[in-house]
Amino acid sequence: MIPVKITIHSEGSDKEQKPITLIAFGQLQERGGATYVRYEESAVTGMEGTKTTLKWTEDSLVVIRHGRYEHRQQYERGRNSQFQYKTPYFSVPMTVFTRQLAILKEDKQWHVQLWYDIEMDNQDCGTNRLTIDIEEEEERGHETSLGRSSKSCRTESH
């Protein structure tokens, strides 16, 4: 697994709703033609105690959450997807229509752009744009050397 920094930027069609940018740290793995990114939600998102997995292929993105919040959202260009959004307080049926999904990889970075319409309990909730940037974290050397040296350290006074 590769350590990654995940930057998620979300904008809704509601002019009163401000854009949101969140940063998380997790792990990336490519397996069986799909790419997986896993991370822990924080108190900032209101989903503390939830593990999120992003899974994508060339033409689909799936968001899977386990823990306090449980759901599996699937996005495929030009298609509707229905799912149950489960929180500790309620469960509500949701539908998303994926207008646009673009997934690009450049060197050690992934760039995911998603534009979708959303309905909650058969009520139109507008359009959302989501941008997810994933950067592989660079090893600096000291992370792997801490506590693994057989040499003892001593300070010398001058």
Secondary structure by P-SEA (a helix, b strand, c coil): cbbbbbbbbbbcccccccbbbbbbbbbbbbcccbbbbbbbbccccccccbbbbbbbcccbbbbbbcccccbbbbbcccbbbbbbbccccbbbbbbbbbcbbbbbbcccbbbbbbbbbbbccccccbbbbbbbbbbcccccccccccccccbbbbbbcc
